[in-house]
Amino acid sequence: MQLVRVYTGDDDQSHFEDLDVELEDYPALMGQLSAPWPATAVQFREVSGDYDLDFHNAPRRQLVVNLTGSVEIEIGSGEVRRLGPGSILLADDTTGQGHISRNVNGEERTCLFIHLP
């Protein structure tokens, strides 16, 4: 399973990294499962179609799981990633310049924030 990490580099700029979450076969469950990730809280979020947030830091280390709608994430270099329904972002840029988050085509979006220790 893949996720996108946005993190702060030594240059105080946010960067993207593609990560693979390792899954193991679990025939009894008829699928695959990762090792547990500890979490401290879950928040549910809805944002309107005019959502456009200038440079900001993640308030904490957290997973952002898009349920409906899409979001564009832009980092200091100008690189932009579009994350749609089912995508997972590891927001890990709690310091530095941060990132921009904006709506896509005026779509409303729902997502989960999973707070990580």
N, C-alpha and C positions, 0 to 999 in steps of 0.2 A: 504494500500500500504506500502511496506517495503523499508527501505533503511539502509545502513551500515554507521555508523559514525566512523571516526577515530579522536581521540581527545587526548590531552595531559593531563595526570593525575598529581597528586601531586608529583609523583616520577620523573617528567620531561620525562617520557617515553610515547610513543603513545600506545593507547589501542583501541580495537574495541567495538562498542556497536550496537546492532540491535534495530532499531526504527521502530515503526508503525506510519504512517501518518494517522490520523483519517479522514475518509471520511463520508459524509452524503449523504443520498439518495436524488436524484433530479429527480423525475419521468418525469418532463417536458423535461429533457435532456437525458432521458432513461439511466441513469447511476448514478454514485456517484462523488462527488466533495469535495475537501478539502477546508479549509479556505485559503485565499490568503497568500502567502509568499512574503514579500517585497524583491525586487532584485534591484541591481544598474547597472548591465551590463550583457551581454551575450557574450561569446567568442566561436568560433568554432575551433576545433583542429583536426589535423591529425598527427599521429606518425607512423614512419616506423616499420617494423618488428624486427629491432635490438634495439628497445627502451629498455633501462635499466638504471634507474636513482637511484643512491645510496641514502643513508639517506638524506632526505630533509624535510623541513616544507612546509605546504600549504602556498602559498604567501598571502592568505587572506582566510577568511571563505567563502566557496563556495560549491555548489553542482556540482558534476561531473556525467553527464549522459552519459553512454556508448551507442553509436549508433551501431557501428560495431566492431568486434574484442573483445578481452578480455584483462584484465590486472590483474596481481598479485600484491597485496599490502601486504608487510611484515612489521610487527612492531618489536620493540626492543626485545620482548620475543621470537621472532622466529616464532610466529603464522603467517600464510599466509592465505589470502582470495583471491579467484579468482572471479572476477566480469566480467560477460559476457554482451552481448548486452541486453539493456533494464534495466540494473542495475543502481542504483543511490548510489553514495557515498557522504556523507556530510563530506567534508574535513575541519576539525576543529582543527587540530594540528599545529597551527601557531607558537608555541614555543616548546622548548624541543628538543629531539633527532630527531623527525620526523619519516618518514616511507620510505620504498623502494618501487618503482614502476617498474615493469618489464613486458616485452612482454610475450605472451603465444604462444609457438610453432611458433615463427617468423611471427605472424599475424600482419598486419597493423591494426590500430585502429582509429576510429573517435569518437569524444565525444563533448559534450557541457560543458562549464564552466559557471555556473550561479552564479555571484558574489552576496553575501549576505551582508547586512549592519552589 
